[in-house]
Amino acid sequence: MYIKKSIVLLTVLILFLFPAPVCNAQEDVALLQACAWEQYIDVFIQGLMDAGSLDCKVSNRQADMADAGLLEDRGITARTTILLDISTSMPSQMRRNITSLIQLMIKNIGKDEQYRIVTFGEQLTVLHDFTSDRYDLAAAAEKIEFNGKQSRIYDAVYNTIPKVQPIDGMPCYYRTIVITDGIDDTAGGVTKEELYLRLRDDTYPIDVVAVSKTKQGEPEKELAALTRMSRGRYINLNPDSDLEDIVSSLAVGNVFWMRALVPGVLLDGSTRQVDISDGSNSLQFDLKVPVFEAPAGETPADPDTGSGNKGALPSPAEDETRKETLDGGPAVETPSVSGSGKTQTGESSGEDSPASSGIVKKEPSSDSSRQGDEQSESGSLPLSDVFGEYTLAVYIGAGVIVVLAVVLIVVFAAKGKKNKNSAEGGDASGRKGAGQKGTSGHETEVLGVGKTNASSAAPGNTGAGGLFIRLRNIDDPDQVWEISLANSVLIGRAPECHLCIDERSVSRQQCKLYVNAAGYPAAENLSSANITRLNGELLNAPRRISEGDKLKCGRVMIMIDSIYVSSPESAESRSGGSGGTEFLNV
């Protein structure tokens, strides 16, 4: 218990000292979306910036600008997911207005826009995938029926966020419009915190159309929080609302796009700080860059090589400017193409002196010497240059972390000593059997698959010999189950389940554990509305399980401690006799 409290305290202190480091910007511009792919980053900004004066730095290194402009001017595709709540709680007198709104949005769809229509209640239904065909979208909208029993909005938003990436190298802007009357945070398996973390990490905008049957309806607190977290828009739909005005408000609007070439030495899969400025407006955020190696014969993206026109959209003025720059640049030797010189620009980067700027000439160097220079110079930056205004917070946070680390070590040491003393006075085998209590008073439950719940289980019901699995509740580590896999084991909330979990987020029959035809233990999902997760991935098909795997049933996380074969003698030892247990590496 002390360990859990210490971890919670540490998390709160870190969040307090380092507030959401995602984006710092002036009021007239805001980050909507950003993605990194190959050697490039695409950034979508709410507001207007001067494309001719843009400057971009990644981890204090100069990033070459490839292209920039407004979405509508550059013909960039915008993909919108229309996510509609079809639960019966939606006001009946507003349902016709909702369908009319969707039909009007389809009618006014732009030439560079694509819509996807998805409905949700207790489960998701994709009526039509991304398309700009008005006929197909209108036909899909006619299938809308408000017959859902629950409003699993967090699950719906989380599971419909697409992967933000270009389409065949061309930029694409993604967003979601949620139409609902409110949030029921007791329904579903995805929590609000999990959704908010993903929205922050993926920088994904959510616009909300809040349905209300009264004209002066108060803004729904959770829906408003969802738009604030995702930098989306909150729009109220009531009986007196003008649908044309709402459609205009939901338009993509003035979204500014820019593409920059990331220096090749930074493409290592880490999270990098991105700074964008046009002289009047500035923007700062964190973005994870991919690991990318240029194909043989191509120059890696680096400010010293001047490459980076691959990701640009056609722009005659920009092409002419870049051509003039290349013609006047100094010759440099590129490490990836030995024995060849190229005439390119070499912009000032973090590897040069901070005071230097413009075009510089670098002597040819080998890979090893260049790497050594990068390492030595990158290590010479003071903390004040790296963290800026957060330097003091870094020092304070480091001190707090050291103190808490010492406290945790003391707690672990005391707990270990207590466990050791308990083990010396208890069972010689070190394994808790039925009726034996752990350090917190919980009993290790030995369940027979023929029993309906844990309270009626006894050691004799497990049978003599066979395959056993030991499970542990991660949120309550002292809650342990040891189950025989002689027959399929049901896990769920229903009383007839062999492992009954009294938690509302768990389905009545969540999943089952069994031995497959090949003789290995496996897990299979049984819930259609709340799919079980294995190691963070949806358990859409039966999969083999092994020690250390984690099953997420609703909000309950269960870890597989061990899988072992118990002989008749070891079964007797579990009841107080002697014998051994053979553990399997599965």
C-alpha positions as CSV (number, residue, x, y, z in Angstrom):
1,M,0.0,0.0,0.0
2,Y,2.9,2.3,0.8
3,I,4.5,1.6,-2.5
4,K,1.3,2.4,-4.5
5,K,1.0,5.7,-2.5
6,S,4.6,6.6,-3.2
7,I,4.2,5.9,-6.9
8,V,1.1,8.1,-7.1
9,L,2.9,10.9,-5.2
10,L,5.8,10.7,-7.5
11,T,3.5,10.9,-10.6
12,V,1.7,14.0,-9.2
13,L,4.9,15.8,-8.4
14,I,6.3,15.2,-11.9
15,L,3.1,16.4,-13.5
16,F,3.1,19.5,-11.3
17,L,6.8,20.3,-12.0
18,F,6.6,19.6,-15.7
19,P,3.1,20.7,-17.0
20,A,2.0,19.2,-20.3
21,P,5.1,19.8,-22.5
22,V,3.2,19.3,-25.7
23,C,2.8,22.8,-27.0
24,N,3.7,26.4,-26.2
25,A,2.4,29.0,-28.6
26,Q,1.1,32.5,-28.8
27,E,-2.7,33.0,-28.7
28,D,-3.2,33.5,-32.5
29,V,-1.7,30.1,-33.5
30,A,-2.1,26.6,-32.1
31,L,-0.9,23.2,-32.9
32,L,-3.6,20.9,-34.3
33,Q,-1.7,17.9,-35.6
34,A,1.9,16.8,-36.3
35,C,3.4,13.6,-37.6
36,A,6.9,12.4,-38.5
37,W,7.5,10.0,-41.4
38,E,10.7,8.9,-43.1
39,Q,12.9,12.1,-43.1
40,Y,10.0,14.6,-42.8
41,I,7.6,16.2,-40.3
42,D,4.2,17.5,-41.3
43,V,2.7,20.1,-39.0
44,F,-0.9,21.4,-39.1
45,I,-1.5,24.7,-37.3
46,Q,-4.7,26.6,-36.5
47,G,-4.1,30.1,-37.7
48,L,-2.0,31.9,-40.3
49,M,1.7,32.0,-40.6
50,D,4.0,33.7,-43.1
51,A,5.3,30.8,-45.3
52,G,8.1,32.9,-46.7
53,S,9.6,33.7,-43.2
54,L,9.1,30.2,-41.6
55,D,12.0,28.9,-39.6
56,C,12.0,25.4,-38.1
57,K,14.4,23.8,-35.7
58,V,14.4,20.2,-34.4
59,S,16.4,19.8,-31.1
60,N,18.1,23.1,-31.8
61,R,19.2,21.9,-35.3
62,Q,18.1,23.7,-38.4
63,A,15.5,21.8,-40.4
64,D,15.1,22.7,-44.1
65,M,11.6,23.9,-45.1
66,A,10.2,21.7,-47.9
67,D,6.8,23.4,-48.4
68,A,4.0,25.3,-46.6
69,G,0.6,26.9,-47.2
70,L,-3.1,26.8,-46.3
71,L,-4.9,23.5,-46.8
72,E,-7.4,24.9,-49.2
73,D,-4.8,26.7,-51.3
74,R,-2.5,23.6,-51.6
75,G,-5.3,21.1,-52.3
76,I,-4.4,19.0,-49.3
77,T,-6.8,16.2,-48.3
78,A,-8.7,16.4,-45.1
79,R,-10.2,13.2,-43.7
80,T,-13.0,13.6,-41.2
81,T,-14.6,10.8,-39.1
82,I,-18.2,11.6,-38.2
83,L,-18.8,9.6,-35.0
84,L,-22.5,9.5,-34.1
85,D,-23.9,8.3,-30.7
86,I,-27.0,6.1,-31.5
87,S,-27.9,5.3,-27.9
88,T,-31.5,5.5,-26.9
89,S,-30.6,8.4,-24.5
90,M,-30.4,10.8,-27.5
91,P,-33.4,13.1,-27.3
92,S,-36.1,11.7,-29.6
93,Q,-37.2,15.2,-30.8
94,M,-33.6,15.9,-31.9
95,R,-32.9,12.8,-33.9
96,R,-34.4,14.2,-37.1
97,N,-32.2,17.3,-36.7
98,I,-29.1,15.1,-36.3
99,T,-29.7,13.1,-39.5
100,S,-30.5,16.4,-41.3
101,L,-27.2,17.9,-40.1
102,I,-25.2,14.9,-41.4
103,Q,-27.0,15.0,-44.7
104,L,-26.2,18.7,-45.0
105,M,-22.6,18.1,-44.2
106,I,-22.5,15.4,-46.9
107,K,-24.1,17.8,-49.4
108,N,-21.5,20.5,-48.7
109,I,-18.5,18.3,-48.6
110,G,-15.4,20.0,-50.1
111,K,-13.5,18.8,-53.2
112,D,-10.5,17.9,-51.0
113,E,-12.5,16.4,-48.1
114,Q,-13.3,12.8,-47.3
115,Y,-15.8,11.6,-44.7
116,R,-16.1,8.4,-42.7
117,I,-19.4,7.6,-41.0
118,V,-19.2,5.6,-37.8
119,T,-22.0,4.9,-35.2
120,F,-21.5,3.7,-31.6
121,G,-23.6,2.5,-28.8
122,E,-22.3,-0.6,-27.0
123,Q,-20.3,-1.4,-30.1
124,L,-18.8,0.4,-33.2
125,T,-20.3,0.2,-36.7
126,V,-18.6,1.6,-39.7
127,L,-21.4,2.6,-42.1
128,H,-18.9,3.8,-44.7
129,D,-15.1,4.3,-44.8
130,F,-13.3,7.4,-46.0
131,T,-14.7,8.7,-49.3
132,S,-15.8,11.9,-51.0
133,D,-18.7,10.3,-52.9
134,R,-21.8,12.1,-51.9
135,Y,-24.1,9.3,-53.1
136,D,-22.4,6.6,-51.1
137,L,-22.2,8.7,-48.0
138,A,-25.9,9.7,-48.2
139,A,-26.9,6.0,-48.6
140,A,-24.8,5.1,-45.6
141,A,-26.4,7.9,-43.5
142,E,-29.9,6.5,-44.3
143,K,-29.0,3.4,-42.3
144,I,-28.7,5.3,-39.0
145,E,-30.9,3.9,-36.3
146,F,-30.9,5.1,-32.6
147,N,-31.1,1.7,-30.9
148,G,-27.9,1.5,-28.8
149,K,-28.2,0.5,-25.2
150,Q,-25.0,2.2,-23.9
151,S,-22.9,5.2,-24.9
152,R,-19.3,3.9,-24.9
153,I,-17.9,7.3,-26.1
154,Y,-14.3,6.9,-24.7
155,D,-14.0,3.5,-26.4
156,A,-15.5,4.9,-29.6
157,V,-13.2,7.9,-29.9
158,Y,-10.1,5.9,-28.9
159,N,-10.7,3.0,-31.3
160,T,-11.5,5.3,-34.3
161,I,-8.5,7.5,-34.2
162,P,-6.7,6.7,-37.5
163,K,-3.0,6.5,-38.0
164,V,-1.9,10.0,-38.8
165,Q,0.3,9.7,-41.9
166,P,0.6,11.0,-45.5
167,I,-1.1,9.3,-48.4
168,D,1.4,8.3,-51.0
169,G,3.8,11.0,-49.8
170,M,1.1,13.7,-49.9
171,P,0.0,15.4,-46.6
172,C,-3.3,14.5,-45.1
173,Y,-5.1,16.2,-42.2
174,Y,-7.2,14.0,-39.9
175,R,-10.0,15.0,-37.4
176,T,-13.1,13.6,-35.7
177,I,-16.5,15.2,-35.2
178,V,-18.4,13.6,-32.3
179,I,-22.2,14.0,-32.1
180,T,-23.6,13.0,-28.7
181,D,-25.7,14.2,-25.8
182,G,-23.2,13.5,-23.1
183,I,-20.6,11.1,-21.6
184,D,-21.3,8.0,-19.5
185,D,-17.8,7.3,-18.0
186,T,-19.0,4.2,-16.3
187,A,-19.5,2.4,-19.6
188,G,-16.7,0.8,-21.6
189,G,-13.2,-0.3,-20.9
190,V,-11.1,2.7,-22.0
191,T,-10.8,5.3,-19.3
192,K,-10.8,9.1,-19.7
193,E,-7.1,9.2,-18.7
194,E,-6.1,6.7,-21.4
195,L,-8.0,8.6,-24.1
196,Y,-6.5,12.0,-23.0
197,L,-3.0,10.6,-23.0
198,R,-3.4,9.3,-26.6
199,L,-5.0,12.6,-27.7
200,R,-2.0,14.4,-26.3
201,D,0.6,12.1,-27.8
202,D,-1.0,11.9,-31.2
203,T,-2.0,15.6,-31.3
204,Y,-5.4,14.7,-32.7
205,P,-8.3,17.2,-32.8
206,I,-11.8,16.3,-31.7
207,D,-14.8,18.6,-32.5
208,V,-17.9,18.0,-30.4
209,V,-21.6,18.6,-31.4
210,A,-23.4,18.5,-28.1
211,V,-27.1,17.6,-28.6
212,S,-29.5,19.3,-26.2
213,K,-33.3,19.4,-26.2
214,T,-33.4,22.8,-24.5
215,K,-32.2,26.1,-26.1
216,Q,-30.2,27.2,-23.0
217,G,-28.6,23.9,-22.3
218,E,-25.5,24.2,-20.1
219,P,-22.2,22.9,-21.7
220,E,-21.6,19.3,-20.8
221,K,-18.5,19.4,-18.6
222,E,-16.8,16.2,-19.8
223,L,-17.5,17.0,-23.5
224,A,-16.0,20.5,-23.0
225,A,-13.0,18.9,-21.4
226,L,-12.6,16.6,-24.4
227,T,-12.4,19.5,-26.8
228,R,-10.0,21.5,-24.6
229,M,-7.7,18.4,-24.4
230,S,-7.7,17.9,-28.2
231,R,-7.8,21.6,-29.2
232,G,-11.1,21.0,-30.9
233,R,-14.4,23.0,-31.1
234,Y,-17.5,22.7,-28.9
235,I,-20.8,23.4,-30.8
236,N,-24.3,23.1,-29.3
237,L,-27.2,21.6,-31.3
238,N,-30.7,22.4,-29.9
239,P,-34.1,22.7,-31.5
240,D,-33.6,26.3,-32.5
241,S,-30.1,25.8,-34.0
242,D,-29.4,26.8,-37.6
243,L,-28.0,23.8,-39.3
244,E,-26.3,25.9,-42.0
245,D,-24.4,27.8,-39.3
246,I,-23.3,24.6,-37.6
247,V,-22.0,23.1,-40.9
248,S,-20.1,26.3,-41.4
249,S,-18.7,26.2,-37.9
250,L,-17.5,22.6,-38.5
251,A,-15.6,23.4,-41.7
252,V,-11.9,22.7,-41.7
253,G,-11.3,26.5,-41.8
254,N,-7.9,28.2,-41.9
255,V,-5.5,25.3,-41.2
256,F,-1.9,26.1,-42.1
257,W,0.4,23.2,-43.2
258,M,4.2,23.0,-43.3
259,R,6.6,20.3,-44.1
260,A,10.3,20.3,-43.0
261,L,13.3,18.0,-43.5
262,V,14.7,16.6,-40.3
263,P,18.5,16.4,-40.0
264,G,19.5,12.8,-40.5
265,V,21.5,12.5,-37.3
266,L,18.3,13.1,-35.3
267,L,16.3,10.2,-36.9
268,D,16.9,7.8,-34.0
269,G,13.3,7.0,-32.8
270,S,13.5,9.5,-29.9
271,T,11.2,12.4,-28.9
272,R,12.5,15.7,-30.2
273,Q,11.6,19.3,-29.4
274,V,10.3,21.2,-32.5
275,D,10.4,25.0,-32.7
276,I,8.6,26.9,-35.5
277,S,8.6,30.6,-36.0
278,D,7.8,33.2,-38.7
279,G,9.1,36.2,-36.8
280,S,5.6,37.2,-35.4
281,N,4.2,33.8,-34.2
282,S,6.0,31.0,-32.6
283,L,5.1,27.4,-31.8
284,Q,6.9,24.8,-29.7
285,F,6.0,21.1,-29.2
286,D,7.5,17.6,-28.7
287,L,7.3,15.0,-31.5
288,K,8.6,11.5,-31.7
289,V,10.7,11.0,-34.9
290,P,11.1,7.6,-36.6
291,V,14.3,5.6,-37.2
292,F,15.1,6.1,-40.8
293,E,18.1,5.2,-42.9
294,A,18.3,6.5,-46.5
295,P,18.4,3.9,-49.2
296,A,21.7,3.1,-50.8
297,G,22.7,5.9,-53.2
298,E,20.6,8.6,-51.5
299,T,21.9,11.3,-49.2
300,P,20.4,11.2,-45.6
301,A,18.5,14.2,-44.5
302,D,21.0,16.6,-42.8
303,P,21.4,20.3,-42.8
304,D,25.0,19.9,-44.1
305,T,23.9,18.0,-47.2
306,G,21.2,20.4,-48.3
307,S,18.9,17.6,-49.4
308,G,15.2,17.8,-48.7
309,N,13.1,18.8,-51.7
310,K,11.6,15.3,-52.0
311,G,8.6,16.1,-49.7
312,A,7.7,19.5,-51.3
313,L,4.5,20.0,-53.2
314,P,4.8,21.8,-56.6
315,S,5.6,25.5,-56.1
316,P,7.3,27.4,-59.0
317,A,8.5,30.3,-56.8
318,E,10.0,27.9,-54.2
319,D,11.6,25.7,-56.9
320,E,13.3,28.8,-58.4
321,T,14.5,30.0,-55.0
322,R,16.0,26.6,-54.2
323,K,17.6,26.3,-57.6
324,E,19.4,29.6,-57.1
325,T,20.5,28.6,-53.7
326,L,21.9,25.3,-55.0
327,D,23.8,27.0,-57.8
328,G,25.6,29.3,-55.4
329,G,26.3,26.8,-52.6
330,P,29.8,25.4,-51.7
331,A,30.8,21.9,-52.7
332,V,30.7,19.3,-49.8
333,E,31.4,15.6,-49.7
334,T,28.5,13.5,-48.4
335,P,29.6,10.5,-46.2
336,S,27.0,8.2,-47.6
337,V,28.2,8.7,-51.2
338,S,32.0,8.1,-51.1
339,G,34.2,9.8,-53.6
340,S,31.6,12.3,-54.9
341,G,31.2,16.0,-54.3
342,K,27.8,17.8,-54.5
343,T,27.0,21.5,-54.7
344,Q,24.5,22.2,-51.9
345,T,23.6,24.6,-49.1
346,G,24.8,24.1,-45.6
347,E,22.6,25.9,-43.2
348,S,23.5,26.7,-39.6
349,S,22.6,23.9,-37.3
350,G,23.1,22.9,-33.7
351,E,26.5,21.4,-34.7
352,D,27.9,24.8,-35.7
353,S,28.5,27.8,-33.5
354,P,25.2,29.3,-32.2
355,A,26.2,32.7,-33.6
356,S,26.9,31.4,-37.1
357,S,24.2,31.6,-39.8
358,G,23.8,31.4,-43.6
359,I,25.9,29.2,-45.8
360,V,29.0,27.6,-44.4
361,K,31.7,25.4,-46.0
362,K,32.7,22.2,-44.3
363,E,35.7,20.1,-45.1
364,P,35.2,16.5,-46.1
365,S,35.4,14.1,-43.1
366,S,35.0,10.4,-42.4
367,D,32.0,8.8,-40.7
368,S,34.0,8.1,-37.6
369,S,35.4,11.6,-37.1
370,R,32.0,13.3,-37.9
371,Q,30.3,11.1,-35.4
372,G,32.9,12.0,-32.8
373,D,32.4,15.7,-33.4
374,E,28.6,15.3,-33.1
375,Q,29.0,13.5,-29.8
376,S,31.5,15.9,-28.3
377,E,29.6,19.0,-29.4
378,S,26.1,17.7,-28.4
379,G,27.4,17.0,-24.9
380,S,28.8,20.5,-24.5
381,L,25.3,22.2,-24.3
382,P,24.5,23.6,-20.8
383,L,21.2,22.6,-19.2
384,S,19.9,26.2,-19.5
385,D,20.1,25.9,-23.3
386,V,18.4,22.5,-23.4
387,F,15.6,23.2,-20.9
388,G,15.3,27.0,-21.1
389,E,12.8,28.3,-18.6
390,Y,12.3,24.9,-17.1
391,T,15.9,24.5,-15.9
392,L,15.0,25.4,-12.3
393,A,12.1,22.9,-12.4
394,V,14.5,20.2,-13.7
395,Y,16.8,20.7,-10.7
396,I,14.0,20.7,-8.2
397,G,12.4,17.7,-9.9
398,A,15.7,15.8,-9.9
399,G,16.1,16.4,-6.1
400,V,12.5,15.3,-5.4
401,I,13.0,12.1,-7.5
402,V,16.2,11.3,-5.6
403,V,14.4,11.7,-2.2
404,L,11.5,9.6,-3.3
405,A,13.9,7.0,-4.7
406,V,15.5,6.7,-1.3
407,V,12.0,6.4,0.3
408,L,11.0,3.6,-2.1
409,I,14.2,1.7,-1.5
410,V,13.6,1.8,2.3
411,V,10.0,0.7,1.8
412,F,11.0,-2.2,-0.5
413,A,13.8,-3.2,2.0
414,A,11.3,-3.2,4.9
415,K,8.7,-5.1,2.9
416,G,11.4,-7.7,1.8
417,K,12.5,-8.2,5.3
418,K,8.9,-8.7,6.5
419,N,8.3,-11.2,3.7
420,K,11.5,-13.1,4.6
421,N,10.4,-13.3,8.3
422,S,7.0,-14.5,7.2
423,A,8.4,-17.1,4.9
424,E,10.7,-18.5,7.6
425,G,7.8,-19.1,9.9
426,G,5.4,-20.4,7.3
427,D,5.3,-23.2,4.7
428,A,8.8,-24.7,3.9
429,S,8.0,-24.8,0.1
430,G,7.4,-21.1,0.0
431,R,4.1,-21.5,-2.0
432,K,0.9,-20.4,-0.4
433,G,-1.9,-23.0,-0.6
434,A,-5.6,-22.6,0.0
435,G,-6.3,-21.1,3.4
436,Q,-2.7,-19.7,3.8
437,K,-2.7,-15.9,4.0
438,G,-0.3,-13.4,2.3
439,T,1.3,-10.4,3.8
440,S,-1.9,-8.3,3.4
441,G,-4.3,-10.9,4.7
442,H,-5.5,-12.1,1.2
443,E,-5.8,-15.8,0.6
444,T,-4.3,-17.4,-2.5
445,E,-7.4,-18.9,-4.1
446,V,-7.0,-22.4,-5.6
447,L,-9.9,-22.7,-8.0
448,G,-11.3,-25.9,-9.5
449,V,-12.9,-25.4,-12.9
450,G,-16.0,-27.2,-11.8
451,K,-16.7,-24.6,-9.1
452,T,-18.8,-21.4,-9.7
453,N,-16.7,-19.0,-7.7
454,A,-13.6,-18.6,-5.6
455,S,-15.3,-18.9,-2.2
456,S,-16.3,-22.6,-2.8
457,A,-12.9,-23.7,-4.0
458,A,-10.6,-26.0,-2.1
459,P,-7.3,-27.7,-2.7
460,G,-8.9,-31.0,-3.4
461,N,-10.9,-29.7,-6.2
462,T,-7.9,-29.0,-8.4
463,G,-7.4,-32.7,-9.1
464,A,-4.2,-34.7,-8.8
465,G,-1.7,-33.5,-11.4
466,G,-2.2,-31.5,-14.6
467,L,-1.5,-28.0,-15.9
468,F,-1.9,-25.1,-13.6
469,I,-1.8,-21.3,-14.1
470,R,-1.1,-18.7,-11.5
471,L,-2.7,-15.3,-12.0
472,R,-2.3,-12.1,-10.1
473,N,-4.3,-8.8,-9.9
474,I,-1.8,-6.1,-10.8
475,D,-3.8,-3.4,-8.9
476,D,-3.9,-5.7,-5.8
477,P,-0.7,-7.8,-6.0
478,D,-1.7,-9.9,-2.9
479,Q,-4.8,-11.2,-4.8
480,V,-3.6,-14.4,-6.4
481,W,-5.4,-17.2,-8.1
482,E,-4.1,-20.7,-8.9
483,I,-6.2,-22.5,-11.5
484,S,-6.2,-25.9,-13.0
485,L,-6.4,-25.9,-16.8
486,A,-7.9,-29.4,-16.9
487,N,-11.0,-27.8,-18.6
488,S,-11.7,-24.4,-20.0
489,V,-11.7,-21.6,-17.3
490,L,-14.2,-18.8,-17.7
491,I,-13.3,-15.3,-16.5
492,G,-16.0,-12.7,-16.1
493,R,-18.5,-10.9,-13.9
494,A,-21.2,-13.6,-14.0
495,P,-21.5,-15.7,-10.8
496,E,-21.2,-18.9,-12.9
497,C,-17.7,-17.9,-14.1
498,H,-14.9,-20.0,-12.6
499,L,-12.9,-16.8,-11.9
500,C,-15.5,-14.2,-10.9
501,I,-14.4,-10.6,-11.0
502,D,-16.8,-8.2,-9.3
503,E,-16.1,-5.1,-11.4
504,R,-18.7,-3.2,-13.6
505,S,-16.2,-2.7,-16.5
506,V,-15.8,-6.5,-16.8
507,S,-18.3,-8.3,-19.1
508,R,-20.4,-11.2,-17.8
509,Q,-18.3,-13.6,-19.8
510,Q,-15.0,-11.8,-20.6
511,C,-12.7,-14.5,-21.8
512,K,-11.6,-18.1,-21.3
513,L,-8.3,-19.9,-20.7
514,Y,-7.8,-23.4,-22.0
515,V,-5.2,-25.8,-23.4
516,N,-5.3,-25.8,-27.2
517,A,-5.0,-28.7,-29.6
518,A,-1.2,-28.3,-29.6
519,G,-1.0,-28.7,-25.8
520,Y,-0.2,-25.1,-25.1
521,P,-2.2,-22.7,-22.8
522,A,-4.3,-20.2,-24.7
523,A,-6.7,-17.3,-24.2
524,E,-9.9,-16.5,-26.2
525,N,-12.0,-13.4,-26.0
526,L,-15.8,-13.9,-25.3
527,S,-17.0,-10.3,-25.1
528,S,-18.1,-8.5,-28.3
529,A,-18.7,-5.1,-26.7
530,N,-15.6,-5.0,-24.4
531,I,-12.9,-6.9,-26.2
532,T,-10.2,-8.4,-23.9
533,R,-6.7,-7.1,-24.4
534,L,-3.5,-9.3,-24.3
535,N,-0.3,-7.2,-23.7
536,G,-2.2,-4.1,-24.9
537,E,-3.5,-5.6,-28.1
538,L,-7.1,-6.6,-28.9
539,L,-7.6,-10.3,-28.5
540,N,-9.5,-10.7,-31.7
541,A,-8.5,-14.3,-32.1
542,P,-7.4,-17.1,-29.7
543,R,-3.7,-16.6,-28.9
544,R,-1.1,-18.6,-26.9
545,I,-0.2,-17.2,-23.5
546,S,2.9,-17.4,-21.5
547,E,4.4,-16.3,-18.2
548,G,4.6,-12.5,-17.9
549,D,1.6,-11.8,-20.2
550,K,-1.0,-9.3,-19.1
551,L,-4.8,-9.7,-19.7
552,K,-6.9,-6.6,-19.5
553,C,-10.5,-7.4,-18.6
554,G,-12.4,-4.1,-18.6
555,R,-10.4,-2.0,-16.1
556,V,-8.9,-5.0,-14.3
557,M,-5.3,-6.0,-15.3
558,I,-4.4,-9.6,-14.6
559,M,-0.8,-10.8,-14.9
560,I,0.2,-14.4,-15.6
561,D,2.7,-15.2,-12.9
562,S,3.6,-18.7,-13.9
563,I,2.3,-21.8,-15.8
564,Y,3.4,-25.2,-14.4
565,V,2.7,-28.9,-14.4
566,S,1.7,-30.3,-11.0
567,S,2.3,-34.0,-10.4
568,P,0.2,-36.0,-8.0
569,E,2.9,-35.7,-5.4
570,S,3.1,-31.9,-5.9
571,A,-0.7,-31.7,-5.7
572,E,-0.3,-33.3,-2.3
573,S,2.4,-30.9,-1.3
574,R,0.0,-28.0,-2.1
575,S,-2.2,-29.4,0.7
576,G,0.6,-29.6,3.2
577,G,2.6,-32.7,2.0
578,S,5.9,-32.9,0.1
579,G,6.6,-32.8,-3.6
580,G,7.8,-30.6,-6.4
581,T,6.4,-28.4,-9.1
582,E,7.7,-28.5,-12.7
583,F,7.5,-25.0,-14.4
584,L,7.0,-24.7,-18.1
585,N,8.7,-22.3,-20.5
586,V,5.7,-21.6,-22.7
